[in-house]
Amino acid sequence: MILVTGATGNVGRHLVGELLTAGAKVRALTRDPATARLPGDAEVARTADMPLDGITSVFLNPAVFWTGLDDLLARAAEHGVRRVVLLSSASTLDDDPANTLAAHHLEFEQAIEDSGMEWTFTRPGEFATNTLGWRDAIRAGTAVREPYAAARTTPIHERDIAAVAAKALLTDGLVGAKPVLTGPETLTQPDMVRIIGEAIGRPARFAEIAPEDARAEMLSRPYMSEGVVNVLLHLRAKSIVEPPEPSPEVERITGRPARMFKEWAADHAGDFS
Ligand SMILES: NC(=O)c1ccc[n+]([C@@H]2O[C@H](COP(=O)([O-])OP(=O)(O)OC[C@H]3O[C@@H](n4cnc5c(N)ncnc54)[C@H](OP(=O)(O)O)[C@@H]3O)[C@@H](O)[C@H]2O)c1
């Protein structure tokens, strides 16, 4: 049986669906089974209980384990878990020691390697779902306000991350692999705002703001520390001079092209309407 942590998340929910469709047995973890809306075919359990009996492979979402990773890995080894597929991050490729996001994900990767279990580290770049943060502005018809209009990104559809994670859990071909996962195109934020507008049939606007104004707004959001905000702003500025390249890995691994941002926007049009 496969354990999916963060099963209601952007990636986890699609992964549960992919695994069930493939005929796998799935135990899906959530903090609140009553509100999780997980499929009836999955065994749903509470994250706090972390039941590992009968589990052979784990999909590990770091969002669930900011603390407690070592305990989870020790218990997984005791229960005979053979494989861990980690939702890591392309930030791990950044060699800037001030990049706390990279350091955090590299710590996860190292701890899993040290555990002796088989592993795959999926390393996605920026999720397309991050643009859901623009929902209120777009719904209200006001401009999306962000710094660095010329910054570039390769937004990835959460379904593509889930498809790669499913391959890593269901087949042996990705053991020991660290595939970098991106969408198929390089876009600016104004590009993405325009594409969302096209998907909802109503123009959406972008307005560039100063990085210092963005910093104050980002720090007001939950879970945003000064360190993380610094990294996010730094990466955005850096992408103007060193734009990220789309990775071929989603297509190589899944056999189908990575989804374009316009497909993501069509799938999420209801979120912005
Ligand atoms: N966003 C990006 O651009 C990006 C890029 C690269 C890598 N990543 C990685 O992807 C992760 C996010 O993945 P995602 O978007 O699929 O996850 P998510 O949707 O943010 O969260 C997954 C699930 O985890 C549970 N959860 C959230 N916070 C928790 C907490 N403090 N304690 C216990 N459970 C918690 C929630 O489920 P319940 O409420 O049902 O418990 C949530 O639905 C990041 O943490 C990062 O490691 C993100």
The ligand as an ORCA input file, in Angstrom:
! r2SCAN-3c Opt
* xyz 0 1
  N       4.855     26.288     -4.626
  C       5.932     26.097     -5.359
  O       6.205     26.848     -6.327
  C       6.862     24.941     -5.043
  C       7.969     24.730     -5.868
  C       8.809     23.655     -5.603
  C       8.543     22.806     -4.537
  N       7.459     23.027     -3.746
  C       7.209     22.091     -2.618
  O       5.859     21.730     -2.644
  C       5.311     21.865     -1.332
  C       3.835     22.228     -1.434
  O       3.172     21.199     -2.145
  P       1.609     21.297     -2.426
  O       1.326     22.638     -3.036
  O       1.155     20.067     -3.101
  O       1.128     21.221     -0.945
  P       0.014     22.067     -0.260
  O      -1.154     22.071     -1.153
  O       0.611     23.364      0.180
  O      -0.193     21.227      1.065
  C      -0.432     19.839      1.035
  C      -1.316     19.446      2.181
  O      -0.518     19.363      3.358
  C      -1.338     19.554      4.491
  N      -0.650     20.522      5.329
  C      -0.362     21.810      5.034
  N       0.281     22.392      6.047
  C       0.404     21.445      7.016
  C       0.978     21.436      8.310
  N       1.537     22.528      8.811
  N       0.930     20.294      9.019
  C       0.358     19.184      8.512
  N      -0.219     19.134      7.294
  C      -0.186     20.250      6.558
  C      -2.685     20.068      3.986
  O      -3.570     18.975      4.037
  P      -4.723     18.836      5.170
  O      -5.254     20.217      5.441
  O      -5.712     17.924      4.499
  O      -4.041     18.218      6.328
  C      -2.423     20.410      2.528
  O      -3.533     20.177      1.692
  C       6.137     22.967     -0.674
  O       6.129     22.824      0.735
  C       7.505     22.710     -1.260
  O       8.160     21.749     -0.454
  C       6.606     24.075     -3.982
*
